[in-house]
Every structure is written in C-alpha cells, then in structure tokens.
Amino acid sequence: MSYYNAPVADILFTIQAIAGLDDLTRLPGYADATSETVQAILEEAGKFAGEVLAPLNVVGDREGCRIENGVVRTPTGSKEAYRGFAEAGWNAVAFDPDYGGQGMPWTLTSALQEIWNAADMAFSLCPLLTQGAIEALQFVGTPEQKQTYLPKMISGQWTGTMNLTEPQAGSDLGAIRTRAEPMADGTYRLKGQKIFITYGEHDFTENIVHFVLARLPDAPAGSKGISLFIVPKFLPNPDGSLGARNDLRVVSLEKKLGIHASPTCVMAYGDNEGAVAYRVGEPHRGLEYMFIMMNNARLAVGIQGLAIGERAYQHAVAYARQRVQGTPVDGTKGAPILHHPDVRRNLLTMRALTEGMRALVLYCAGALDRAKRHPDKAARTQNQALTDLLIPIVKAWCTDQGVRVASLGVQVHGGVGFIEETGAAQYFRDSRIAPIYEGTNGIQAMDLLGRKLLRDRGQTMQGLIAEMSRSLGALDHKPALTAALRELEDATAALLQTGARDLPAALAVATPYLGLCGTLIAGWLLARAAAEARNQSGLAADFVAAKQATAAFFITNILPEATSEAARVTQGGASTLAFPLDAF
C-alpha cells in the first residue's frame, strides 16, 4: 500500500488557529496569503503528493540510487517527478519575487514540507537542502552571487547542497581540513573531502551548487577559522549558461538503513588543480553563515518527524480498519482490530502525537514569519528569540516522536509489520535518521540549554511560560496543564541554577528538559486547537469532536510524561555523572 491522503483540513485549521494566518496576512508582503489561497495551494499540493510522489516511495526504497560513469542515477520516476515539482513552482513558494519566488509565508512552506515529506521523504530531501542554501545566499551573498544563483535555485533548475563534515570531524566542525587557496582573480581553489552530502550528485538537474566549509591559509584553529564557499558542479558563464565542469566528483554512495532513494554522497574536491570556489561573506565566518542553512534545515527535519508520523498513522489506520483477528471484548464477531482497546490506544497515541507535532511546527513557523516581516522592531526581536528557542525543540522532539509513531505503526500491524512488503517497516527505517542528522538530538538539547536558556538567563522561556499561563483560563484541562506548567517552571529554575555552577550536571539532563518542553508545549497547543475548534463557526461537527477527543487523549495519556521528564531534570544529573567511566 503506497497511498497518501494529505490532511489538508487539519493543516489549514492549524495554520489558522495556531500559526495565526489572519495575523500573518497583515504582515508586509503577505496580504495574498488568504485562507482561500492557502487552502487552494494545500489542495493542489495534496494532489501532486498523492498522485506523483507517494507511489514513488516504495519504488525508491527498493531500487535505491547507483553511480554510473560518475553520475548518480536516481530510482525510476524520481527525475520526472522532480521536473514536475519544479515546473509547478513548488520550490519557489517562500522566496523573494525579485528572483522568481512567490513571496508566501514560511508557514505555508512548512505545511507544504510536511506534505512532500509524508509522500516521499527521500525525494523531499533534495528541495529541502536547496531551500536552505537559498536562505543562506539571500542573507550573505553578494549582489552578483544572488543574481547568478538565486533565480535558477528558486525555480528548481539548479539544486543546492550543504557540505559540512569530514571523516575525522563528525559533529566537531572545528576539526575540518578542507582548504581553499586564494587566486589572483578573486576566486579560490578548494581541496578536500566531505561526507554525508545529501544529493551531492544526482540526475535531477543540469547543475548542483555546493555550499562548502573550508579553511583559508591564514585561518585560526577551530571553528572560528572556517569560511563558506560556493562550489558549483559546472561553472556558470556570465550569460548564465553552463561552462566548464568543476574539479569535483562523487566518490561513493553510503549504504543506509533507510531513505534509500536519497543519495548520501562522499564528495571529493580538487583531485587535480583544485575546485573553483567563490567565498560567501567575510573570511572565517563560515560556520556562522552555515547556521542560517542549518537552522532552516533543523526546522525542516523536525517537519520530517511530523511527516513520517502522519504517513505511518494513515498506513496503520487503513490496516486496522480491514484486518480481522480475534473477537473484541465487546463481542462483535468479524470486527476488525480497530475494535480492540489496545489497538485504539496505539492509534490514538499516533494521532495525538502527530497533531501535537503539527501544532508545534506551525506555531514555530508563525513566529519565524513574524521575526522576518513584523513592522515593529521589538516584535521582530521577540519573535526571533522565540523561534531560536523553539527550533531545537521542534527538531528533536518531533523527530523523536516520529520514530515513536513509526514504531507504533509497526506494532499495530503485528507480525506482518516486521515484513517489508506491508510497508510499515519502511517508515520506521526512514524515520530513524531524523534524530541524527542536522545535529543529533543530544546536540539540540545542548543548544537549547547553552545557547538559548543559559545565554539569556531563561528570559525567552519565561516569556513563553507566561504566554501559556495567560491562556489557560479559556482552555479545557486547566488543572493538568497548570500542574505541568509549574513543573516546567521549576525545572527551568533548577536548570538555570545548575548550569551556572555545574555545567556538566546541567548537560546531563538537557535531553529530558527538551522532552519536557516539547511534550508540554504540544499539549498546550492541542488544548488551544480544541478551544478554537469549538469556538469557530463553519467547522464540521465530526472535525470539532475529533479535535476535542484528540486533545483530551493527549492531556490524559501523553502529558503525564512531562512529570517524569521534570523529575529527571531535577534529580537525574548526579547519578548520570557518578557512574565510573571505567565501568562502561
């Protein structure tokens, strides 16, 4: 079974109720993003995803990618699907109209990313990386670089990549060795090897624009000595046509647990005279610039957790509706396993977590749009701080829950879920990379603690806690949410104190703190969504009832996990560090 039905009604409702679509349309440049327009875009995206991308998901998983004469060949149908994706303008939705974009809110692009990734996660990694590269170039590229690359990347005619790590470096980018030598003409010659380069080589487009971290000859040691370079596969001529092939090549493709249709490449630069490279921004600030791409990608990877959860949930529900096994306790003979209470519990857990992820993602995306476009500087600053706080939570919590939901999908299928032909196993395999790439979830927890919580002494988190607290009076489940909010407040205060005097002890419990944040914020947003559904006119009665029931299930079955996470934050650090290293 390879079908996928985009949940357009729930996505649109969440954009309206949680991201605040009406408010976003009042931001400069977003007036065209009306509910009617957004709904029409989502419906068209759902058709393309369901009819074109979703059937390729199994094909790509089984065929994988291969190298032929230095070119990566993608699975059957993928190249044609990408051509249709680009020609329909899907790559351009959020970007600057001056370079061929459509200028729509990033919130809409985030919703579209859910649809693309749910239909075919491996395929969707290609535009995901391109969009991150576009964001970086928009911020720090020269006018000439923007004019050369942005129109073709925004249209999808060219794709982009992110080249960070190397075999000896892993997540420690300060250890990279790739070198860039300056030339008299202002270009550079780059030499080195990069690993884990998603879509570093493929047959989708005529050119691939690599964004590569490397060191200049005078670079200081460590992460402060890294610069960022554009290294195109083919050098563009002044008129925009393609010139000579650059000195770069794909060495090999990684054999992976999942996302087989996404080529993960080992790339070699400068086997001969050196790859022609163009510096982006100022010297030695490459890691700072690359974080523009990485933050974009971290939000997108969080969306992948949501997307794989939605796909696994749909798959499991379809199976539970038709599989007959045993007689339910209600005595209904011949009833499908959907009637069994434990199956219903598993399915409701999948549904509630998926809707909680969707609410968290779009809440973050709404803050990102306000940070970009709000006319008031103070509001932009406040929303940027909120976005920065939420991004590691979105990335880590959503990808952890994506794995959890995909695993429950296998469980609902029972023994046949472990068999590849049923399809449930692929979602589990594909989901497992998301907690690892673009910074492992442990790194996200360290980022939340060190760069966000400790840096501003908890000011942004306290602001979010205050916002949640102010809203509780209008929500159902107020006692449970109030208790969980108090636990977050206490855990935050404890972590601030621990972090100030004993950073290792604080880092030892950063992951449960992030889990506490994700669980509570998602529960709060689902309670908000239930209240909005009840108060909105024009919604179908069954949609409103499902919103109420899903929120109630989350609050009573999933929110209690916040209590155990809070206990780990306040009590778990000492025992973690007390264990002797020699005993491992």
Secondary structure, DSSP 8 states (H G I E B T S, - for coil): -------HHHHHHHIIIII-HHHHTTSTT-TT--HHHHHHHHHHHHHHIIIIIHHHHHHHHHH--EEETTEEE--TTHHHHHHHHHHTTGGGTTS-GGGT-----HHHHHHHHHHHHHH-HHHHHHHHHHHHHHHHHHHH--HHHHHHHHHHHHHTSEEEEEE---TTTTT-GGG---EEEE-TTS-EEEEEEEEEEETSS-SSSSEEEEEEEEB-TT--SSGGG-EEEEEESEEE-TTS-EEEE-SEEEEEE---SS-TTS-EEEEEE-SSS-EEEEEESSTT-HHHHHHHHHHHHHHHHHHHHHHHHHHHHHHHHHHHHH-B-S--TT--TT-BGGGSHHHHHHHHHHHHHHHHHHHHHHHHHHHHHHHHH-SSHHHHHHHHHHHHHHHHHHHHHHHHHHHHHHHHHHHHHGGGGGSGGGSHHHHHHHHTTTTTSSS-HHHHHHHIIIIIIITTTTHHHHHHHHHHHHHGGGSS-HHHHHHHHHHHHHHHHHHHHHHHH-HHHHHTTHHHHHHHHHHHHHHHHHHHHHHHHHH-SS--HHHHHHHHHHHHHIIIIITTHHHHHHHHHHHSHHHHHHS-GGG-
